[in-house]
Amino acid sequence: MSAETLAVKSTASSTPEALLLGLLSDEGIVSARRSPQVTRLSGGHSHVTWLVRESGAEGGPVRPRYVVKVAQSDGPLAPYDIAHEVRFTTIARDSGLPSPRVIFSSQDNRLGSPLFVMEFVEGDAPTPREIVPWLREHPETSPVDLARETVRTLLAMGAVTDTPGGVGAGEYYRGYIDSTYDSLLESLAGVCDPSPSLAVAHRELHSAAESLGMTPLSLVQGDFRFGNLLLADGKIAAILDWERGMWGHGLHDLAYLSLPTMRYDGKIAGLVDDEQLEAVWAEEAGSSWNRPALDYLRAVSVFTELCSCTRALCALARGRGRMSLLKILPIIARHETDLLRILTTWRDNDGLAR
């Protein structure tokens, strides 16, 4: 038995840290000679995220090398599709978008949960609430500069197109709305009925999807917001968390980014107001955005968030998940209000099919 194997075996135990190091060593990702260390990072309810540090091949200081995402089997929306996130993370990177390189993934391993390993990317991930102090620390970057970088990234994602199943956006979103609502009903069975606002939204959004017609589908991250964008040198160094990745309308991520819950101090991502962002979009895209489509996709995004939060709360009612999930109660109330307001405003503007 080699000295390296002995070093790894000597630390073997049932702790998650030791199990993870053992797995990474077995796969040749880390080496005991490089003093690997793992630290749990803060994260959401769906995954446990670990930072792996290691010295260089020639020694030197221990530095961040990898990030490991481990799906939680008892998470509120389990089971989680690690393969799906790996697929879209890889599609993004292969398409030239800033996305981490996936090194390894496993569905069945000694940790007992699906996981994947990706390269560590240096940068900060400020939320909309944190963006103002971040900008103070980086005076070379203005709010408009960062908004422009965000728009350029969204346009680059929109240029990555595909036609899975040969369908256009209209048919795709009809299916998307129905599957989202069906998943909600399945979660609610035996707990409670869906709220009237969700039932109305499902009917209206399904009907209005046809207005998107045969618009080609493009790459969508699905949770595009500050907090999932890694910033370095005034640029987006990486788009993180592709677990909601899909093929959808090119304005889907913009709609999500500009939701009321994604704003701070009335500004989109804490950066700019709607008029400023629309002006930047027009400059970068060469034309204005499609307002009816954007309004529809904002309603779709709120609907999606409300369904997901409600499903998570139902899981808690069934005894799955942590009590900290109760903190989403105010968010659910906010999504209910936003959904009704967006649908009402759109109806008043004849945006929805009646």
PEDAMO-V872715 format. One record per residue. SS is DSSP state (~ for helix, > for strand, _ for the rest). PHI is phi in degrees with one decimal (999 if undefined). Layout:
# PEDAMO-V872715
ss = [SS	SS]
phi = [PHI	PHI]
This chain:
# PEDAMO-V872715
ss = [_	_	~	~	~	~	~	~	~	~	_	_	_	_	_	~	~	~	~	~	~	~	~	~	~	~	_	_	_	_	_	~	~	~	_	_	>	>	>	>	>	_	_	_	_	_	>	>	>	>	>	>	>	>	>	>	_	_	>	>	>	>	>	>	>	>	>	>	>	>	>	_	_	_	_	_	_	_	_	_	_	~	~	~	~	~	~	~	~	~	~	~	~	~	_	_	_	_	_	_	_	>	>	>	>	>	_	_	_	_	_	_	_	_	>	>	>	>	>	_	_	_	_	>	_	_	_	_	_	_	~	~	~	~	~	~	~	_	_	_	_	_	~	~	~	~	~	~	~	~	~	~	~	~	~	~	~	~	_	_	>	>	_	~	~	~	_	_	~	~	~	~	~	~	~	~	~	~	~	~	~	~	~	~	~	~	~	~	_	_	_	_	_	_	_	~	~	~	~	~	~	~	~	~	~	~	~	~	~	~	~	~	_	_	_	_	>	>	>	>	_	_	_	_	_	_	_	_	>	>	>	>	_	_	>	>	>	>	>	_	_	_	_	_	_	>	>	>	_	_	_	~	~	~	~	~	~	_	_	~	~	~	>	>	_	_	>	>	_	_	_	>	_	~	~	~	~	~	~	~	~	~	~	~	~	_	_	_	_	_	~	~	~	~	~	~	~	~	~	~	~	~	~	~	~	~	~	~	~	~	~	~	~	~	~	~	~	_	_	_	_	_	~	~	~	~	~	~	~	~	~	~	~	~	~	~	~	~	~	~	~	~	~	~	~	~	~	~	_	_	_	_	_	_]
phi = [999	-72.4	-61.9	-65.0	-62.5	-61.4	-64.4	-70.3	-62.3	-66.3	-97.7	-64.1	-162.3	-91.5	-68.8	-56.7	-60.9	-68.5	-62.9	-67.2	-61.2	-62.9	-64.2	-64.7	-69.1	-59.3	-85.7	75.5	-83.8	-120.5	-130.7	-59.3	-66.1	-103.5	52.9	-66.8	-137.1	-125.4	-133.3	-76.6	-98.5	-69.0	-164.0	-84.6	-86.8	-87.2	-134.9	-101.2	-114.0	-119.9	-102.9	-108.0	-109.0	-161.6	-77.5	-74.3	-60.6	-99.0	89.0	90.5	-68.4	-75.5	-138.7	-61.2	-125.3	-138.6	-124.9	-117.6	-108.6	-115.6	-70.2	-91.4	-66.0	-105.4	-65.3	-62.8	-119.1	-65.8	-82.1	-98.1	-95.3	-59.2	-60.1	-65.1	-64.2	-61.0	-60.5	-77.2	-61.4	-71.4	-57.7	-61.4	-64.9	-65.6	-89.2	88.6	-84.9	-71.3	-148.5	-63.0	-84.6	-80.6	-100.7	-158.7	-142.6	-151.2	-91.2	-131.0	-155.7	-68.3	-79.0	79.3	-142.9	-60.7	-153.3	-145.8	-116.6	-133.4	-63.9	-73.3	-117.4	-72.0	156.1	-114.3	-127.2	-69.6	-82.3	-53.8	-67.7	-95.6	-69.3	-65.0	-62.0	-62.5	-65.6	-63.2	-79.0	-130.4	-62.8	-73.2	-114.6	-96.3	-55.9	-68.5	-57.6	-70.9	-63.8	-65.8	-62.0	-66.2	-62.5	-61.3	-66.1	-62.5	-66.6	-64.7	-65.2	-64.8	-82.1	-90.9	-114.6	-159.6	-130.6	-60.0	77.3	70.7	-99.4	-93.1	-62.2	-59.8	-65.6	-60.5	-72.8	-61.8	-66.3	-63.7	-62.5	-64.7	-67.6	-64.0	-71.4	-63.3	-63.4	-63.3	-61.1	-62.5	-68.6	-77.8	-53.3	82.8	-110.7	-166.9	-89.9	-65.8	-66.5	-56.6	-64.0	-69.7	-63.6	-64.7	-61.4	-58.2	-63.1	-67.2	-69.2	-61.5	-65.8	-78.7	-58.8	-61.4	-66.2	-79.5	55.8	-97.4	-51.2	-61.1	-88.4	-132.2	-70.9	-125.9	-82.5	89.2	-140.2	-78.6	-158.8	-70.1	119.1	-107.2	-114.4	-90.8	-108.2	-154.2	56.3	74.7	-120.2	-84.0	-80.8	-163.4	-97.9	-102.1	58.8	-93.7	-65.1	-100.3	-55.4	-165.4	-98.4	-156.2	-72.4	-63.1	-102.0	-59.1	-69.0	-64.1	-61.2	-64.9	-58.8	-100.2	-64.2	-56.1	-75.0	-99.7	-103.5	-140.8	56.9	80.2	-107.1	-64.8	58.6	76.4	-105.5	-140.7	-86.6	-61.0	-63.3	-64.4	-67.1	-63.5	-66.1	-63.9	-59.8	-62.0	-65.2	-79.8	-87.6	84.3	-161.8	-72.4	-75.3	-79.3	-60.6	-59.9	-65.6	-64.0	-63.4	-60.7	-71.6	-65.3	-63.0	-60.2	-66.5	-65.3	-57.8	-61.4	-63.1	-65.6	-63.0	-64.8	-64.3	-66.4	-62.1	-63.4	-67.9	-63.4	-61.2	-64.1	-63.1	-91.0	90.1	-114.3	104.5	-99.6	-62.9	-62.7	-62.7	-61.6	-66.9	-81.9	-56.1	-62.4	-67.3	-60.7	-61.4	-66.2	-63.5	-58.4	-63.4	-63.7	-62.7	-64.3	-66.1	-64.4	-64.4	-64.6	-62.5	-68.1	-61.2	-61.2	-95.5	59.1	-81.1	-98.2	-66.7	-105.3]
